[in-house]
């Protein structure tokens, strides 16, 4: 049985840990509020951009632009780039491990295709550095602060250049989408070649430039927006996962403290009982 001093030392350690987890939960909750506001504000723009892109593509010479524009051109998917979005920090429960397992399954199920990885986030980079899948690019400090649109633009430009140069045949984007505080949603979608929405209401825009010229400007912007949206969604989902994990850790620490306090009282009671018995035995021997 551990001594009373050891139990008290363990109680102090658990209390210190509980203070840290409670503080981390409060910080994550504050960051989640700001990240959630960014996600909610960005979603309407992304949805409207996709609708507008579909209408302009249909107006561009009845589909002729879809055959000629390099970002819409489909090729057999032999060389594929997977853009994987993870976090830079841990202590977020299974947030990073789940998306990495999802990526491993996606790679294993895609037989007959050569994959490269574009890794956004330190956790994904650290994991796949020790694997055999080639890494085309890595960004290890994107999520130490709030993701910026300029960073997404630079990543998208490099990917677009490789796709237009036929170095890769398709680009898939994988990350955690912010659904709710308790349940992030893993999403995988193809961003190149761009998939235009098929079934939607047609809007007759008045074009100051030709639809083909507008399409040239909108398609790269759409790819940039998809990457930026994935980054801010992942950032919000990460803070939600960290807040949930720290809340569970604080509750577990409270349970451990309760058990340790009960054990300490039992040890103290046994020590007092033993001392009383010794005193009584000594008095009886003297009598």
C-alpha positions as CSV (number, residue, x, y, z in Angstrom):
1,X,0.0,0.0,0.0
2,X,1.4,3.5,-0.9
3,X,2.3,5.8,1.9
4,X,0.3,8.9,2.8
5,X,3.0,11.2,1.4
6,X,2.9,9.4,-2.0
7,X,-0.8,9.7,-2.2
8,X,-0.8,13.4,-1.3
9,X,1.9,14.0,-3.9
10,X,-0.2,12.2,-6.5
11,X,-3.3,14.3,-5.6
12,X,-1.3,17.5,-6.1
13,X,-0.1,16.2,-9.5
14,X,-3.6,15.4,-10.6
15,X,-4.9,18.8,-9.4
16,X,-2.2,20.6,-11.4
17,X,-3.1,18.5,-14.5
18,X,-6.8,19.3,-14.0
19,X,-6.1,23.0,-13.9
20,X,-4.2,22.7,-17.2
21,X,-6.9,20.8,-18.9
22,X,-9.6,23.3,-17.7
23,X,-7.5,26.2,-19.0
24,X,-7.0,24.5,-22.3
25,X,-10.7,23.8,-22.6
26,X,-11.5,27.5,-22.1
27,X,-8.9,28.6,-24.6
28,X,-10.2,26.0,-27.2
29,X,-13.8,27.3,-26.6
30,X,-12.8,30.9,-27.3
31,X,-10.9,29.9,-30.4
32,X,-13.8,27.7,-31.5
33,X,-16.2,30.6,-31.4
34,X,-14.0,32.7,-33.7
35,X,-13.3,29.7,-36.1
36,X,-17.0,28.8,-36.2
37,X,-17.9,32.4,-37.2
38,X,-15.4,32.3,-40.0
39,X,-16.7,29.0,-41.3
40,X,-20.4,30.1,-41.2
41,X,-19.4,33.4,-43.0
42,X,-17.5,31.6,-45.7
43,X,-20.0,28.9,-46.6
44,X,-22.5,31.1,-48.5
45,X,-19.7,32.5,-50.7
46,X,-18.4,29.1,-51.5
47,X,-21.9,27.8,-52.4
48,X,-22.7,30.8,-54.6
49,X,-19.4,30.6,-56.4
50,X,-20.1,27.0,-57.3
51,X,-23.6,27.9,-58.6
52,X,-22.3,30.7,-60.6
53,X,-19.5,28.6,-62.0
54,X,-22.0,26.0,-63.2
55,X,-24.2,28.6,-65.0
56,X,-21.2,30.3,-66.7
57,X,-19.8,27.0,-67.8
58,X,-23.1,26.1,-69.5
59,X,-23.2,29.5,-71.2
60,X,-19.7,29.1,-72.5
61,X,-20.4,27.9,-76.1
62,X,-22.7,25.1,-75.0
63,X,-20.0,23.1,-73.3
64,X,-17.2,23.8,-75.7
65,X,-15.2,25.4,-72.9
66,X,-15.6,22.2,-70.8
67,X,-13.6,20.4,-73.5
68,X,-10.9,23.0,-74.0
69,X,-10.3,24.5,-70.5
70,X,-7.4,22.6,-68.8
71,X,-9.0,22.6,-65.4
72,X,-12.0,20.8,-66.7
73,X,-10.2,18.3,-68.9
74,X,-10.6,14.7,-67.6
75,X,-7.8,12.2,-68.1
76,X,-7.5,8.6,-66.8
77,X,-6.5,8.9,-63.2
78,X,-3.1,7.3,-63.1
79,X,-1.2,9.9,-61.2
80,X,-3.2,11.3,-58.3
81,X,-2.4,14.0,-55.7
82,X,-4.1,13.7,-52.3
83,X,-4.2,17.0,-50.3
84,X,-4.5,15.9,-46.7
85,X,-5.5,18.5,-44.0
86,X,-4.5,17.7,-40.4
87,X,-3.6,19.8,-37.4
88,X,-0.3,21.2,-36.2
89,X,-1.0,20.3,-32.5
90,X,-2.2,17.2,-30.6
91,X,-4.3,17.0,-27.5
92,X,-7.4,16.9,-29.6
93,X,-8.6,13.3,-29.0
94,X,-8.8,11.2,-32.1
95,X,-9.0,14.2,-34.4
96,X,-5.7,13.6,-36.2
97,X,-5.6,9.8,-36.0
98,X,-9.0,9.4,-37.5
99,X,-8.2,11.5,-40.6
100,X,-4.9,9.7,-41.0
101,X,-6.6,6.3,-40.9
102,X,-9.1,7.5,-43.4
103,X,-6.3,8.6,-45.7
104,X,-4.5,5.3,-45.4
105,X,-7.7,3.4,-46.3
106,X,-8.3,5.7,-49.3
107,X,-4.7,5.0,-50.5
108,X,-5.1,1.3,-49.9
109,X,-8.4,1.0,-51.7
110,X,-7.2,3.0,-54.8
111,X,-5.5,0.1,-56.7
112,X,-3.8,0.9,-60.0
113,X,-3.1,4.6,-59.2
114,X,0.2,6.3,-58.2
115,X,-0.4,8.7,-55.3
116,X,1.5,11.8,-54.1
117,X,0.7,13.6,-50.9
118,X,0.3,17.4,-50.3
119,X,0.3,17.6,-46.5
120,X,-1.3,20.5,-44.7
121,X,-0.5,20.3,-41.0
122,X,2.4,18.9,-39.0
123,X,0.6,15.8,-37.7
124,X,0.0,14.4,-41.2
125,X,3.5,15.3,-42.2
126,X,5.2,13.6,-39.3
127,X,3.2,10.5,-39.9
128,X,3.7,10.1,-43.7
129,X,7.3,11.1,-43.5
130,X,8.0,7.6,-42.2
131,X,5.9,5.9,-45.0
132,X,6.6,5.1,-48.6
133,X,4.0,7.3,-50.3
134,X,5.8,10.2,-52.0
135,X,5.3,13.7,-50.5
136,X,4.9,16.5,-53.1
137,X,4.6,19.3,-50.6
138,X,4.3,19.9,-46.8
139,X,3.1,22.8,-44.8
140,X,3.8,22.3,-41.1
141,X,2.8,25.6,-39.5
142,X,-0.5,26.6,-41.2
143,X,-2.7,26.0,-38.1
144,X,-0.6,27.6,-35.4
145,X,-2.7,30.6,-36.2
146,X,-5.9,31.2,-38.1
147,X,-5.5,30.0,-41.7
148,X,-5.2,32.8,-44.3
149,X,-6.6,33.0,-47.8
150,X,-3.2,34.0,-49.2
151,X,-1.8,30.7,-47.9
152,X,-4.5,28.7,-49.6
153,X,-3.9,30.7,-52.8
154,X,-0.2,29.8,-52.9
155,X,-1.0,26.1,-52.3
156,X,-3.7,26.1,-55.0
157,X,-1.4,27.8,-57.6
158,X,1.2,25.1,-57.3
159,X,-1.4,22.4,-57.6
160,X,-3.0,24.1,-60.6
161,X,0.3,24.4,-62.4
162,X,1.1,20.7,-62.0
163,X,-2.4,19.7,-63.2
164,X,-2.2,22.0,-66.2
165,X,1.2,20.6,-67.1
166,X,-0.2,17.0,-66.9
167,X,2.1,16.1,-64.1
168,X,-1.0,14.8,-62.2
169,X,-4.3,13.6,-63.5
170,X,-6.6,14.3,-60.6
171,X,-6.5,16.1,-57.2
172,X,-8.5,14.9,-54.2
173,X,-9.0,17.0,-51.0
174,X,-9.4,15.2,-47.6
175,X,-10.1,16.8,-44.3
176,X,-12.4,17.2,-41.3
177,X,-15.5,19.3,-42.0
178,X,-17.0,21.2,-39.1
179,X,-20.4,19.7,-38.5
180,X,-21.0,20.2,-34.8
181,X,-19.0,20.5,-31.6
182,X,-19.4,16.8,-30.8
183,X,-19.1,15.3,-34.3
184,X,-16.7,16.5,-37.0
185,X,-17.3,15.0,-40.4
186,X,-14.5,13.6,-42.6
187,X,-15.0,14.6,-46.2
188,X,-13.2,13.6,-49.4
189,X,-13.9,15.3,-52.7
190,X,-12.2,15.8,-56.0
191,X,-11.2,19.4,-56.8
192,X,-9.4,18.8,-60.1
193,X,-10.6,18.4,-62.7
194,X,-13.4,20.7,-61.5
195,X,-16.7,19.0,-61.2
196,X,-19.5,21.4,-62.3
197,X,-22.9,21.1,-60.6
198,X,-25.4,19.4,-63.0
199,X,-28.9,19.8,-61.5
200,X,-29.5,23.4,-60.5
201,X,-31.7,26.3,-61.6
202,X,-30.2,28.1,-64.6
203,X,-29.7,31.9,-64.1
204,X,-29.4,34.0,-67.2
205,X,-26.6,36.4,-66.3
206,X,-25.8,39.5,-68.3
207,X,-22.1,39.1,-69.1
208,X,-19.8,42.1,-69.6
209,X,-17.1,39.7,-70.8
210,X,-17.6,36.5,-72.6
211,X,-18.4,33.4,-70.5
212,X,-15.2,31.7,-71.6
213,X,-13.1,34.6,-70.2
214,X,-15.1,34.6,-67.0
215,X,-14.6,30.9,-66.7
216,X,-10.8,31.3,-67.0
217,X,-10.9,33.6,-64.0
218,X,-13.4,31.7,-61.9
219,X,-12.0,28.2,-62.2
220,X,-8.7,28.9,-60.4
221,X,-10.6,31.0,-57.8
222,X,-12.9,28.0,-57.2
223,X,-9.9,25.7,-56.5
224,X,-8.4,28.3,-54.1
225,X,-11.7,28.6,-52.3
226,X,-12.1,24.8,-51.9
227,X,-8.7,24.6,-50.3
228,X,-9.3,27.6,-48.1
229,X,-12.7,26.3,-47.0
230,X,-11.2,23.0,-46.1
231,X,-8.5,24.7,-44.0
232,X,-10.9,26.8,-42.0
233,X,-13.4,23.9,-41.6
234,X,-10.5,21.8,-40.3
235,X,-9.4,24.5,-37.9
236,X,-12.9,24.8,-36.4
237,X,-13.2,21.1,-36.1
238,X,-9.8,20.8,-34.4
239,X,-10.8,23.4,-31.7
240,X,-14.1,21.6,-31.2
241,X,-12.3,18.2,-30.8
242,X,-9.8,19.8,-28.4
243,X,-12.5,21.4,-26.2
244,X,-14.3,18.0,-26.0
245,X,-11.1,16.1,-25.2
246,X,-10.1,18.6,-22.5
247,X,-13.5,18.5,-20.9
248,X,-13.3,14.7,-20.8
249,X,-9.8,14.9,-19.3
250,X,-11.0,17.3,-16.6
251,X,-13.9,14.9,-15.7
252,X,-11.5,12.0,-15.6
253,X,-9.2,14.0,-13.3
254,X,-12.1,14.7,-11.0
255,X,-12.8,11.0,-10.8
256,X,-9.2,10.2,-10.1
257,X,-9.1,12.8,-7.3
258,X,-12.2,11.3,-5.7
259,X,-10.6,7.8,-5.7
260,X,-7.3,9.1,-4.4
261,X,-8.9,11.1,-1.6
262,X,-10.9,8.1,-0.5
263,X,-7.7,6.0,-0.6
264,X,-5.9,8.7,1.4
265,X,-8.6,8.7,4.1
266,X,-8.4,5.0,4.4
267,X,-4.6,5.0,4.8
268,X,-4.9,7.8,7.3
269,X,-7.6,6.0,9.2
270,X,-5.5,2.8,9.2
271,X,-2.5,4.7,10.5
272,X,-4.5,6.3,13.3
273,X,-6.1,3.0,14.3
274,X,-2.6,1.4,14.4
275,X,-1.3,4.2,16.6
276,X,-4.2,3.8,19.0
277,X,-3.7,0.1,19.2
278,X,0.0,0.6,19.9
279,X,-0.8,3.1,22.7
280,X,-3.4,0.9,24.2
281,X,-1.1,-2.1,24.0
282,X,1.7,-0.1,25.7
283,X,-0.6,1.0,28.5
284,X,-1.8,-2.5,29.0
285,X,1.7,-3.8,29.2
286,X,2.6,-1.1,31.8
287,X,-0.4,-2.0,33.9
